């Protein structure tokens, strides 16, 4: 692990990433954050940049990530586990740094982030935008073809500042990652990328065989060392009973209120796109209407520009540079008659 300066880290995998820092309230996108950044611990140069002790007074925990970066978080794995059966946590998956910063400012408990090992910049930017929130990086199913690859990808995510990973891997791959010290959240119920085995994109668990199969899958994830499981589109009452019978935190998406965590994608709850919407989602805003209105304004602006040029209204006197007195006479005299 090499610390190059206060803004960049060169990781063990060889790529440079910006250090994860929060965008505080009142600071616009692209502006630098005042105060101390997270710093990397280094075996060569020593441990620097330990978070201030007053973090606890702000409701944050002082942490060091598995990748070696100091920081502050709203929860640790232990904290989240301690919440099981006591209260329902709230989770989202942002697709942009702006969404992540807004979710953190609103007080979201946890986030998931799509992580592409071949293009980590997007996940790194989202991590930076919400640096105080517990964040699991969702890794691609087909990115790992062996236990060794699973560990390497998990470590790559943790080096970028992930607090855990979320995956659709087999218990064997998950066991390899958890044995290496990586907190892992699995996936059960409707697993879209594996949905050919359960009849396509539909609810799962409405028969006894399916219900027992889902329970068995979750217990296998538990045995592999996972700390949580995303449970997708199963009957609410079934998830409630399963949650009572597993140590895993159950993150419900389309599985009603029977889980320990209530999860919706940011694009669904913000209404980034128009209908149709997933049945299990709810739109708290309709941002797509604002986007449509902005696009209509763009089209109208271009049309006005075209019409203004054709009518001779643009450019007007206020848009042009006037030639000083005598300049044109001197110019014409110097260059002669135009050919």
Order of alpha helices (4+ residues) and beta strands (2+ residues): beta-beta-beta-beta-beta-alpha-beta-alpha-beta-alpha-beta-alpha-beta-alpha-beta-alpha-beta-alpha-beta-beta-alpha-alpha-alpha
